[in-house]
Amino acid sequence: MNKPRISTLLPISLFVVIGVVMAMGLQRDPKVLPSMLINKSVPAFDLASLDGTPNLNSGTFKNKGFVVLNVFASWCVSCREEHPFLMQLAKDKRFSLLGVDWKDNNADAKDYLAKMGNPFAHIGVDQSGRAGIDLGVSGVPETFVIDAQGFVRTRIPGPLSPEIWKSEIEPILAGKAS
């Protein structure tokens, strides 16, 4: 009986390994990018305010209760879709809704908010995109929930919806998330 040769087993083994890796990749949602900030402190940043009030910085989140930080831009189509829901959320007193205007022109952002309404208690301007990079923003809109200790509890890429809010954020606000 002949023993299988390495030259025969190696390609077969390699094929099996590649097949397993590809099968594992098919089980993952390509739109979901994990955040390295979950349960870590908000990275240090200091952003000028869109309306000339004090800067929005990482210290803003400490001892303020929950903060929902929404990263948006006037040029973002998905941000416009999400905006009516943000206007509803602004009425909820369980958290502060803050904004970061990302890679945008101040005049355009002010015009956008004047037309659509301003749901944010405070808005920082990130024209360079540096704070967004530090937060791990991959595009707008993105939303972060930050607790009273300044720790990021979750990150939601893409527009918020009532369904996402109910399944992803409500449990955190109710203290039922791990």
C-alpha positions as CSV (number, residue, x, y, z in Angstrom):
1,M,0.0,0.0,0.0
2,N,1.4,3.4,-1.0
3,K,1.6,6.2,1.5
4,P,0.1,9.5,0.4
5,R,2.8,11.9,-0.6
6,I,3.3,15.3,1.0
7,S,2.8,16.8,-2.5
8,T,-0.7,15.4,-2.5
9,L,-1.6,16.1,1.2
10,L,-0.4,19.7,1.2
11,P,-2.7,21.1,-1.4
12,I,-5.7,19.2,0.0
13,S,-4.9,20.5,3.5
14,L,-4.5,24.0,2.2
15,F,-7.8,23.8,0.4
16,V,-9.6,22.6,3.6
17,V,-8.1,25.4,5.7
18,I,-9.0,28.1,3.1
19,G,-12.6,26.6,2.9
20,V,-13.0,26.7,6.7
21,V,-11.7,30.4,6.9
22,M,-14.1,31.4,4.1
23,A,-17.0,29.6,5.7
24,M,-16.3,31.5,9.0
25,G,-16.2,34.8,7.0
26,L,-19.6,34.1,5.5
27,Q,-21.1,34.0,9.0
28,R,-20.1,37.6,9.8
29,D,-22.0,40.7,8.8
30,P,-19.6,42.8,6.7
31,K,-21.4,46.0,7.7
32,V,-20.6,45.5,11.4
33,L,-17.2,46.8,12.3
34,P,-16.4,46.1,16.0
35,S,-15.4,49.1,18.0
36,M,-12.2,48.9,20.1
37,L,-13.6,51.6,22.4
38,I,-16.4,49.5,24.0
39,N,-16.1,49.8,27.8
40,K,-13.1,52.1,27.4
41,S,-12.8,55.8,28.0
42,V,-13.7,58.3,25.3
43,P,-10.5,59.3,23.6
44,A,-9.2,62.8,24.5
45,F,-10.4,65.5,22.1
46,D,-11.2,69.2,22.2
47,L,-13.5,70.5,19.5
48,A,-14.6,74.1,18.9
49,S,-18.3,74.6,19.2
50,L,-20.4,75.2,16.1
51,D,-22.3,78.0,17.8
52,G,-19.4,79.7,19.7
53,T,-20.3,78.2,23.2
54,P,-17.6,76.4,25.2
55,N,-15.7,73.6,23.3
56,L,-17.0,70.1,23.2
57,N,-14.3,67.9,24.7
58,S,-13.9,64.5,26.2
59,G,-14.3,65.9,29.7
60,T,-17.9,66.9,28.7
61,F,-19.0,63.3,29.2
62,K,-17.8,62.8,32.8
63,N,-20.5,62.9,35.6
64,K,-23.3,64.0,33.1
65,G,-25.3,60.8,33.1
66,F,-25.7,59.1,29.8
67,V,-24.6,60.9,26.6
68,V,-25.7,59.9,23.2
69,L,-23.0,61.3,20.8
70,N,-24.1,61.5,17.2
71,V,-21.5,62.1,14.4
72,F,-23.1,63.7,11.4
73,A,-22.5,66.0,8.4
74,S,-24.7,68.3,6.3
75,W,-23.6,66.5,3.1
76,C,-24.6,63.0,4.5
77,V,-27.8,61.6,2.9
78,S,-28.2,59.0,5.7
79,C,-27.9,61.8,8.3
80,R,-30.9,63.5,6.7
81,E,-32.9,60.2,6.9
82,E,-31.9,59.8,10.6
83,H,-32.6,63.4,11.6
84,P,-36.4,63.2,12.3
85,F,-35.7,60.4,14.7
86,L,-32.9,62.5,16.4
87,M,-35.5,65.3,16.8
88,Q,-37.7,62.8,18.7
89,L,-34.8,61.6,20.8
90,A,-33.9,65.2,21.8
91,K,-37.1,65.2,24.0
92,D,-35.9,62.3,26.1
93,K,-34.5,63.5,29.4
94,R,-32.7,60.3,30.3
95,F,-29.6,61.4,28.4
96,S,-27.9,64.4,26.7
97,L,-27.9,64.3,22.9
98,L,-24.6,65.8,21.6
99,G,-23.3,66.1,18.1
100,V,-20.0,66.1,16.2
101,D,-20.1,67.8,12.8
102,W,-17.6,65.7,10.9
103,K,-15.5,67.0,7.9
104,D,-18.1,69.7,7.2
105,N,-18.3,73.4,6.4
106,N,-19.6,75.4,9.4
107,A,-21.9,77.5,7.2
108,D,-23.4,74.3,5.6
109,A,-23.8,72.7,9.0
110,K,-25.6,75.8,10.4
111,D,-27.9,75.9,7.4
112,Y,-28.7,72.2,7.6
113,L,-29.6,72.5,11.3
114,A,-31.6,75.7,10.6
115,K,-33.7,73.9,8.0
116,M,-34.0,70.5,9.7
117,G,-34.0,71.6,13.3
118,N,-31.3,71.2,15.9
119,P,-31.7,68.2,18.2
120,F,-28.3,68.6,19.9
121,A,-27.7,70.3,23.2
122,H,-24.1,70.9,22.1
123,I,-22.2,70.5,18.8
124,G,-18.4,70.2,18.3
125,V,-16.8,70.8,14.9
126,D,-14.4,68.2,13.6
127,Q,-13.4,69.6,10.3
128,S,-10.1,67.8,10.2
129,G,-11.7,64.5,11.1
130,R,-9.1,63.8,13.8
131,A,-11.6,63.3,16.6
132,G,-13.5,61.0,14.3
133,I,-10.4,58.9,13.7
134,D,-9.7,58.7,17.4
135,L,-13.4,57.5,17.9
136,G,-13.0,55.0,15.2
137,V,-15.6,56.6,12.9
138,S,-15.8,54.9,9.6
139,G,-18.4,57.1,8.1
140,V,-21.4,59.2,9.1
141,P,-23.8,58.9,10.7
142,E,-22.4,57.0,13.7
143,T,-23.7,57.1,17.3
144,F,-22.0,56.4,20.6
145,V,-23.6,55.9,24.0
146,I,-21.3,57.1,26.7
147,D,-22.0,56.5,30.4
148,A,-21.5,58.9,33.4
149,Q,-17.9,57.7,33.9
150,G,-17.0,58.6,30.3
151,F,-16.9,55.0,29.0
152,V,-18.2,54.1,25.6
153,R,-21.0,51.6,26.1
154,T,-21.9,51.0,22.4
155,R,-21.3,52.3,18.9
156,I,-24.0,52.2,16.2
157,P,-22.6,52.7,12.7
158,G,-25.2,54.0,10.2
159,P,-28.4,55.8,10.8
160,L,-30.4,55.3,14.0
161,S,-33.9,53.9,13.8
162,P,-36.6,53.1,16.4
163,E,-35.7,49.4,16.0
164,I,-32.0,49.9,16.6
165,W,-32.7,52.2,19.4
166,K,-35.0,49.7,21.1
167,S,-32.7,46.7,20.7
168,E,-29.3,48.3,21.1
169,I,-29.6,51.4,23.2
170,E,-32.6,51.1,25.5
171,P,-31.1,48.1,27.4
172,I,-28.1,50.3,28.2
173,L,-30.2,53.2,29.4
174,A,-32.3,50.8,31.5
175,G,-29.1,49.2,33.0
176,K,-29.9,45.8,31.5
177,A,-26.9,45.6,29.1
178,S,-23.8,43.8,30.1
